[in-house]
Amino acid sequence: MYRTHTCGELRASDEGKRVVLAGWIERIRDLGGVKFIVLRDRYGRTQIVVNPDSPAYETVTQLSREDVINIEGVVRKRPPNAVTSELTGEIEVLAEKLNILSKSDLPPFYPGDDVSEEMRLKYRYLDLRTQRMTNNIITRHKLAFAARRYLSENNFLEIETPYLTKSTPEGARDFLVPSRLKKGSFYALPQSPQLMKQILMVSGMDRYFQIVRCFRDEDLRADRQPEFTQIDIEMSFVHMEDVLQLAEELIRSMYAEVGIKLPEKFDRISYEEAMEKYGSDKPDRRYGMELQDLTQFFKSSEFKIIQDVLSKGGSVKGFKARIPMSRKIADEYSEFVKNFGLGGVLWFRLENGQIASTTVKYLEKEYTEISKAYSMEEGDVFILAAHDNRERLSEALGALRLKIGREHVKVEGFDALWVIDFPFLEWSEEENRFVARHHPFTMPYEEDINSGVELSKVRAHAYDMVINGFEVGGGSIRIHSRELQEKVFDIIGLTKEEAQEKFGFFLDALRYGVPPHGGIAFGLDRLAAIAVGADNIREVIAFPKTSSGTCLLTNAPSKVYPSQLEELGITLKE
Amino acid sequence: MYRTHTCGELRASDEGKRVVLAGWIERIRDLGGVKFIVLRDRYGRTQIVVNPDSPAYETVTQLSREDVINIEGVVRKRPPNAVTSELTGEIEVLAEKLNILSKSDLPPFYPGDDVSEEMRLKYRYLDLRTQRMTNNIITRHKLAFAARRYLSENNFLEIETPYLTKSTPEGARDFLVPSRLKKGSFYALPQSPQLMKQILMVSGMDRYFQIVRCFRDEDLRADRQPEFTQIDIEMSFVHMEDVLQLAEELIRSMYAEVGIKLPEKFDRISYEEAMEKYGSDKPDRRYGMELQDLTQFFKSSEFKIIQDVLSKGGSVKGFKARIPMSRKIADEYSEFVKNFGLGGVLWFRLENGQIASTTVKYLEKEYTEISKAYSMEEGDVFILAAHDNRERLSEALGALRLKIGREHVKVEGFDALWVIDFPFLEWSEEENRFVARHHPFTMPYEEDINSGVELSKVRAHAYDMVINGFEVGGGSIRIHSRELQEKVFDIIGLTKEEAQEKFGFFLDALRYGVPPHGGIAFGLDRLAAIAVGADNIREVIAFPKTSSGTCLLTNAPSKVYPSQLEELGITLKE
């Protein structure tokens, strides 16, 4: 038997037991001829003592870090002054036998060494040996299992949908898989099982979920992966309220499993309110610093820049912050908002009870009124900007708010909320047409459609869950009428023929008795990253890819044999 | 609210309750002007009664089968003579309101109609509405969840491994995914996460599992799918015994979850014994009819055909069966074994206490001795064959035994066993080299290797679980020494350069401290099919593909736009 106990298991109450432990050597020290080994496995660390008179002594002198060994010996209490805070810190094992199971070469780095992420990914098996990464993987496992348990207990069936499926080029770019049996044809890897889960509702499955890999062939941003994991959910005979309640309870129970308490009830704010107050549809409210509409204070201002904006129907917005301020910092913030098309920021501070600002001579009256209206205290800063496009103004200030928050505001705890009533459509400059903001299977507000408001104002029965400023999930009530679905395809510019070619099988399914249904999908990677406090999802993925889509461990993607391409009927373009 | 209860929920104790139900119309009957609707959802069926004086009556006349409706009404007990055995058979709901949620066109068939599998797959959403298919999907869900629960409770972590990974052309053919960011390079979809799970052991994860999709681009046999689901398991610091015990308990607990009791202890037989007794490495022992070595009975026989075989060192084997027999049937069986290279079968029957056979005049003495040795009773038949290659003889008779068993023996219950001690290698005629029988990461018996037996006789620490004649899982103890792994690569004919190119990252990982480890992988599709008694895994997959790899629902694989190929840097070969 390789071991009787793990390295995280023995306690003072095990004193006197004969045990076998196995694991990696994390450290060896020699104290006056006695060898002390810290033996490590996934479960913890136990100190092993090898005396010079032990039969194990000869072997121990050949050992080095990261060797895999097992030892047999007797548990004894440590002397009081040697007890550590580790769970196994009260005991040590006096080794009588010691086997080397696997010698380690000198590794390129030791687990936990401060090395580049590139090295960590290339030798992921060394990196994963750290307690931090081990805990990240354990937390991810616990979250996924808790999700499955909660959903199973609530009558959801986990149903697997195909990974080799049909290319439906609406949304992101598909990964394609050439078919060998049907040359010239391709499968696509699913961007999400959206249509399949809706078809499962048409099939009467009533409540579906799946923790499922999804694939998007996009130019990768720092925190995106070409494959990512979704907790995908769909329910029949429900309204938005049902989905929100279920989803909230799900996430609460998952986080509770890893010791995180989320609010009993998540706040709900509309997309419009989120944009107004935070300039973002995924606000992190923990930073405070809500955006304020300050336009009224400037109605009679003679400050030219602002007057120009207001005369075009623009707005002035700003937020109060408690941060250092200087001309240099203001310049930096101005540069920052210029990326969003703004001219810059204004600012003032309350200093010795007085307004202090580089623009105080032009705007003292307005600043004073604002400082009173928002109960500014000594040292508070107000940052303002003006623009004729109110949404752009909000976005720019929202982004600045976030930047300032991250740099200056120490936050803790968890802010969880729903953003609802998203716009149904958004204008795509690139394609010169409306596209569905969520996806084209989302139910629009029929009252908006029927009342004939302009298309950009039509709201959708769509909702996002936001935790600590990250969109962790999003969903919608779906269209369950073929007629409405065809109308929506028409609105987003698909001809009847295109709609039939891309989505014909789905439109067919809508003919034969469809329950009203809706759902949501959560990003498991993101949920896990938030739970462990990691700022990058790569920290909670065992084998992630780099931003160029490479696996540094295996070197995928890689060249293949010409015969493989031959069989698939494809050739590389020169 | 669309419903207060499901269609499987109401009982006599709910009498008098006002309820809302939603579902599909399975049947409408008119009895003397009163309308009776059988309303169906995933949970069951409830009878709805609509009286002519009900406000719902006008709507009910517009309804047809498979429409989706909801109704509001009051639960009442059925008259005693109308009670059915259905769970909701004691009650019905007297409808007062009725809404049509979705009209159904006339479907191409009604759920449960006897139509071709092609139709069932094309309109899968209609097929999945049957109770049988719904139950199959539910059983599959329960099995998967039970597996996860059992493994989680036993300290296994579910860890996701990449789907976009490296092509390792050892084994089956890979599905390839062209990379857009690195043109000319390809990801491969994993045939199994074998190397990744071993690397997770090197990472110290100790106990890993994953219910994971695997992909093999093979010419599909009737019961194969290009993507299939595996319960993949790996454990550190274990011997074969540990894996077998864990795996057995896992499968028992999964099957218990769906009401199937497997034996407390699975028998274990060696590969050699399985081949000797059943001519198969996945025997279904429920048929009885073990193969017997009859060579000794023919040592002094003068029957030429047999003497020829024996003089070449061949064998005679056969089995006792209780089946109809005639010259015609014997001819059919002879034809059958000719496919395996045998000359044909001999047979005799005990009839009125006498040996009856077309060959009785040549072999009466031998037949008589056999009939006594195997205690043949009136009507028993013995089928025999001879061949100089004993393994081929066993295989042929094993296949004939299985054919006869399926045609003539009524079996029930579950036969679960382990087949162990597989040969490490098998000779590939095609490639003119030894290949690994399980895979090249399997630990060979070191005593066999060191004792210098011929390579074909070296045994492996490999094991298969067999239930009812299907290999439901297989695994092995793995090589954890880089030196031995390199030696095995050499034995199977990989040059050092090839080994480095294909498996270099894995050989590297073996340098830095590797725990002894082993594992197993189960086919979830097969386990589910056996549990529901389906003879094809397509019956337990929501959206399976045909044997040509086509999804009849979506028509995947399909043509893509030239621009998509352009972006990937590939072209179709003319």
Chai-1 contact restraints between the chains, C-beta under 6 A:
chainA,res_idxA,chainB,res_idxB,connection_type,confidence,min_distance_angstrom,max_distance_angstrom,comment,restraint_id
A,Y2,B,F237,contact,1.0,0.0,6.0,A-B,restraint_1
A,R3,B,F237,contact,1.0,0.0,6.0,A-B,restraint_2
A,A22,B,F237,contact,1.0,0.0,6.0,A-B,restraint_3
A,W24,B,G513,contact,1.0,0.0,6.0,A-B,restraint_4
A,R42,B,G204,contact,1.0,0.0,6.0,A-B,restraint_5
A,R42,B,D206,contact,1.0,0.0,6.0,A-B,restraint_6
A,E66,B,Y512,contact,1.0,0.0,6.0,A-B,restraint_7
A,E66,B,G513,contact,1.0,0.0,6.0,A-B,restraint_8
A,D67,B,G513,contact,1.0,0.0,6.0,A-B,restraint_9
A,V68,B,G513,contact,1.0,0.0,6.0,A-B,restraint_10
A,V68,B,P515,contact,1.0,0.0,6.0,A-B,restraint_11
A,L101,B,P516,contact,1.0,0.0,6.0,A-B,restraint_12
A,S102,B,G513,contact,1.0,0.0,6.0,A-B,restraint_13
A,S102,B,V514,contact,1.0,0.0,6.0,A-B,restraint_14
A,S104,B,Y512,contact,1.0,0.0,6.0,A-B,restraint_15
A,S104,B,G513,contact,1.0,0.0,6.0,A-B,restraint_16
A,D105,B,R511,contact,1.0,0.0,6.0,A-B,restraint_17
A,P107,B,Y512,contact,1.0,0.0,6.0,A-B,restraint_18
A,Y125,B,I199,contact,1.0,0.0,6.0,A-B,restraint_19
A,Y125,B,V202,contact,1.0,0.0,6.0,A-B,restraint_20
A,Y125,B,S203,contact,1.0,0.0,6.0,A-B,restraint_21
A,Y125,B,A509,contact,1.0,0.0,6.0,A-B,restraint_22
A,L128,B,S203,contact,1.0,0.0,6.0,A-B,restraint_23
A,R129,B,G204,contact,1.0,0.0,6.0,A-B,restraint_24
A,H141,B,L157,contact,1.0,0.0,6.0,A-B,restraint_25
A,H141,B,E158,contact,1.0,0.0,6.0,A-B,restraint_26
A,F145,B,S152,contact,1.0,0.0,6.0,A-B,restraint_27
A,S152,B,F145,contact,1.0,0.0,6.0,A-B,restraint_28
A,L157,B,H141,contact,1.0,0.0,6.0,A-B,restraint_29
A,E158,B,H141,contact,1.0,0.0,6.0,A-B,restraint_30
A,I159,B,A542,contact,1.0,0.0,6.0,A-B,restraint_31
A,P162,B,F543,contact,1.0,0.0,6.0,A-B,restraint_32
A,Y163,B,R213,contact,1.0,0.0,6.0,A-B,restraint_33
A,Y163,B,E227,contact,1.0,0.0,6.0,A-B,restraint_34
A,L164,B,E227,contact,1.0,0.0,6.0,A-B,restraint_35
A,T165,B,A556,contact,1.0,0.0,6.0,A-B,restraint_36
A,K166,B,T554,contact,1.0,0.0,6.0,A-B,restraint_37
A,K166,B,A556,contact,1.0,0.0,6.0,A-B,restraint_38
A,K166,B,S558,contact,1.0,0.0,6.0,A-B,restraint_39
A,S167,B,V560,contact,1.0,0.0,6.0,A-B,restraint_40
A,F175,B,V177,contact,1.0,0.0,6.0,A-B,restraint_41
A,V177,B,F175,contact,1.0,0.0,6.0,A-B,restraint_42
A,V177,B,V177,contact,1.0,0.0,6.0,A-B,restraint_43
A,S179,B,P557,contact,1.0,0.0,6.0,A-B,restraint_44
A,R180,B,D217,contact,1.0,0.0,6.0,A-B,restraint_45
A,L181,B,S548,contact,1.0,0.0,6.0,A-B,restraint_46
A,L181,B,G549,contact,1.0,0.0,6.0,A-B,restraint_47
A,K182,B,P557,contact,1.0,0.0,6.0,A-B,restraint_48
A,G184,B,L572,contact,1.0,0.0,6.0,A-B,restraint_49
A,S185,B,P557,contact,1.0,0.0,6.0,A-B,restraint_50
A,S185,B,S558,contact,1.0,0.0,6.0,A-B,restraint_51
A,F186,B,P557,contact,1.0,0.0,6.0,A-B,restraint_52
A,F186,B,V560,contact,1.0,0.0,6.0,A-B,restraint_53
A,Y187,B,A556,contact,1.0,0.0,6.0,A-B,restraint_54
A,Y187,B,P557,contact,1.0,0.0,6.0,A-B,restraint_55
A,I199,B,Y125,contact,1.0,0.0,6.0,A-B,restraint_56
A,V202,B,Y125,contact,1.0,0.0,6.0,A-B,restraint_57
A,S203,B,Y125,contact,1.0,0.0,6.0,A-B,restraint_58
A,S203,B,L128,contact,1.0,0.0,6.0,A-B,restraint_59
A,G204,B,R42,contact,1.0,0.0,6.0,A-B,restraint_60
A,G204,B,R129,contact,1.0,0.0,6.0,A-B,restraint_61
A,D206,B,R42,contact,1.0,0.0,6.0,A-B,restraint_62
A,R213,B,Y163,contact,1.0,0.0,6.0,A-B,restraint_63
A,D217,B,R180,contact,1.0,0.0,6.0,A-B,restraint_64
A,E227,B,Y163,contact,1.0,0.0,6.0,A-B,restraint_65
A,E227,B,L164,contact,1.0,0.0,6.0,A-B,restraint_66
A,F237,B,Y2,contact,1.0,0.0,6.0,A-B,restraint_67
A,F237,B,R3,contact,1.0,0.0,6.0,A-B,restraint_68
A,F237,B,A22,contact,1.0,0.0,6.0,A-B,restraint_69
A,F505,B,L553,contact,1.0,0.0,6.0,A-B,restraint_70
A,F505,B,T554,contact,1.0,0.0,6.0,A-B,restraint_71
A,A509,B,Y125,contact,1.0,0.0,6.0,A-B,restraint_72
A,R511,B,D105,contact,1.0,0.0,6.0,A-B,restraint_73
A,Y512,B,E66,contact,1.0,0.0,6.0,A-B,restraint_74
A,Y512,B,S104,contact,1.0,0.0,6.0,A-B,restraint_75
A,Y512,B,P107,contact,1.0,0.0,6.0,A-B,restraint_76
A,G513,B,W24,contact,1.0,0.0,6.0,A-B,restraint_77
A,G513,B,E66,contact,1.0,0.0,6.0,A-B,restraint_78
A,G513,B,D67,contact,1.0,0.0,6.0,A-B,restraint_79
A,G513,B,V68,contact,1.0,0.0,6.0,A-B,restraint_80
A,G513,B,S102,contact,1.0,0.0,6.0,A-B,restraint_81
A,G513,B,S104,contact,1.0,0.0,6.0,A-B,restraint_82
A,V514,B,S102,contact,1.0,0.0,6.0,A-B,restraint_83
A,P515,B,V68,contact,1.0,0.0,6.0,A-B,restraint_84
A,P516,B,L101,contact,1.0,0.0,6.0,A-B,restraint_85
A,A542,B,I159,contact,1.0,0.0,6.0,A-B,restraint_86
A,F543,B,P162,contact,1.0,0.0,6.0,A-B,restraint_87
A,S548,B,L181,contact,1.0,0.0,6.0,A-B,restraint_88
A,G549,B,L181,contact,1.0,0.0,6.0,A-B,restraint_89
A,L553,B,F505,contact,1.0,0.0,6.0,A-B,restraint_90
A,T554,B,K166,contact,1.0,0.0,6.0,A-B,restraint_91
A,T554,B,F505,contact,1.0,0.0,6.0,A-B,restraint_92
A,A556,B,T165,contact,1.0,0.0,6.0,A-B,restraint_93
A,A556,B,K166,contact,1.0,0.0,6.0,A-B,restraint_94
A,A556,B,Y187,contact,1.0,0.0,6.0,A-B,restraint_95
A,P557,B,S179,contact,1.0,0.0,6.0,A-B,restraint_96
A,P557,B,K182,contact,1.0,0.0,6.0,A-B,restraint_97
A,P557,B,S185,contact,1.0,0.0,6.0,A-B,restraint_98
A,P557,B,F186,contact,1.0,0.0,6.0,A-B,restraint_99
A,P557,B,Y187,contact,1.0,0.0,6.0,A-B,restraint_100
A,S558,B,K166,contact,1.0,0.0,6.0,A-B,restraint_101
A,S558,B,S185,contact,1.0,0.0,6.0,A-B,restraint_102
A,V560,B,S167,contact,1.0,0.0,6.0,A-B,restraint_103
A,V560,B,F186,contact,1.0,0.0,6.0,A-B,restraint_104
A,G569,B,K573,contact,1.0,0.0,6.0,A-B,restraint_105
A,I570,B,I570,contact,1.0,0.0,6.0,A-B,restraint_106
A,T571,B,T571,contact,1.0,0.0,6.0,A-B,restraint_107
A,T571,B,K573,contact,1.0,0.0,6.0,A-B,restraint_108
A,L572,B,G184,contact,1.0,0.0,6.0,A-B,restraint_109
A,K573,B,G569,contact,1.0,0.0,6.0,A-B,restraint_110
A,K573,B,T571,contact,1.0,0.0,6.0,A-B,restraint_111
